[in-house]
Amino acid sequence: MANIKSAKKRILTSEKKAAANKAVKSQVKTAVKKVRAAVEAGDKEAAKAALINASSVIDKAETKGVIHKNNASRKVSRLASAVNKID
């Protein structure tokens, strides 16, 4: 355990940030799963609605710096491609 006051403070702030980042990553994963589930079910309307929500969540995570911009772009692109392949 840290003895210096500033080091103790850094530990607390980094734990808070880690918890916040974990929550955002979890939201991203949930949104992606919803799109994938709709795609596998073949429900194009639900998939489109889920894609809009997922891209919003992913963009917010990117803006907050939780995920890299290329990672966010790749996720949205792959989801959109999957939704567009539904007949």
Backbone torsions as a table, in degrees:
resi	resn	phi	psi	omega
1	MET	NA	144.1	-179.4
2	ALA	-70.5	146.6	177.7
3	ASN	-101.7	-29.1	-176.2
4	ILE	-80.8	138.2	-175.4
5	LYS	-56.8	-44.8	-178.2
6	SER	-66.1	-33.9	178.6
7	ALA	-69.0	-37.6	176.7
8	LYS	-63.6	-41.3	179.9
9	LYS	-64.4	-41.0	178.7
10	ARG	-62.0	-39.6	178.8
11	ILE	-61.1	-45.6	-179.6
12	LEU	-64.5	-45.4	-178.1
13	THR	-67.5	-37.4	179.9
14	SER	-68.9	-32.8	176.3
15	GLU	-66.5	-40.5	178.2
16	LYS	-63.3	-45.5	-179.6
17	LYS	-64.4	-40.3	179.5
18	ALA	-62.7	-40.6	179.2
19	ALA	-65.8	-42.0	179.7
20	ALA	-65.3	-43.5	179.0
21	ASN	-63.8	-38.6	179.6
22	LYS	-63.5	-40.4	179.0
23	ALA	-64.2	-41.7	-179.5
24	VAL	-67.0	-42.7	178.4
25	LYS	-62.2	-37.5	178.5
26	SER	-64.5	-40.8	177.3
27	GLN	-62.0	-40.3	179.2
28	VAL	-62.6	-47.2	-179.2
29	LYS	-60.9	-42.1	179.8
30	THR	-63.4	-43.8	-179.8
31	ALA	-63.4	-41.1	179.8
32	VAL	-65.5	-41.5	179.3
33	LYS	-62.2	-37.9	179.7
34	LYS	-64.8	-40.3	178.0
35	VAL	-65.5	-47.3	-178.9
36	ARG	-60.8	-39.7	179.2
37	ALA	-64.1	-42.2	179.4
38	ALA	-66.5	-36.4	178.7
39	VAL	-66.4	-45.1	-179.2
40	GLU	-66.7	-30.9	177.3
41	ALA	-76.7	-16.5	179.7
42	GLY	80.4	16.6	-179.1
43	ASP	-91.8	97.3	-173.6
44	LYS	-66.1	-40.3	-178.9
45	GLU	-64.7	-45.8	178.4
46	ALA	-64.0	-38.2	179.6
47	ALA	-64.6	-41.2	179.0
48	LYS	-64.3	-43.4	179.3
49	ALA	-64.1	-42.3	179.4
50	ALA	-66.7	-34.8	179.2
51	LEU	-65.1	-41.6	179.1
52	ILE	-61.4	-45.0	178.6
53	ASN	-64.3	-44.9	-177.6
54	ALA	-64.1	-42.2	-179.4
55	SER	-65.4	-34.1	176.6
56	SER	-65.2	-46.6	-179.9
57	VAL	-63.3	-42.0	-179.5
58	ILE	-65.2	-42.7	179.2
59	ASP	-63.7	-38.0	177.5
60	LYS	-65.5	-40.3	178.4
61	ALA	-63.5	-38.4	177.9
62	GLU	-65.4	-43.8	-179.1
63	THR	-61.7	-37.4	180.0
64	LYS	-77.3	-8.1	178.6
65	GLY	82.6	15.6	-179.2
66	VAL	-77.1	-39.5	175.2
67	ILE	-123.8	154.8	-178.2
68	HIS	-71.9	151.3	-175.8
69	LYS	-63.1	-35.9	178.8
70	ASN	-68.8	-37.3	177.2
71	ASN	-63.1	-45.3	179.7
72	ALA	-62.6	-45.2	-179.5
73	SER	-62.1	-42.5	179.7
74	ARG	-63.5	-42.8	179.3
75	LYS	-61.7	-47.7	-178.4
76	VAL	-63.8	-42.9	-179.3
77	SER	-61.2	-45.5	-178.3
78	ARG	-67.3	-39.1	178.4
79	LEU	-65.6	-44.1	-179.8
80	ALA	-62.7	-40.4	178.7
81	SER	-62.5	-42.7	179.8
82	ALA	-64.8	-40.5	-179.7
83	VAL	-67.0	-40.1	-178.2
84	ASN	-69.0	-21.2	-179.6
85	LYS	-80.7	-11.3	179.1
86	ILE	-68.7	134.8	179.4
87	ASP	-86.1	NA	NA
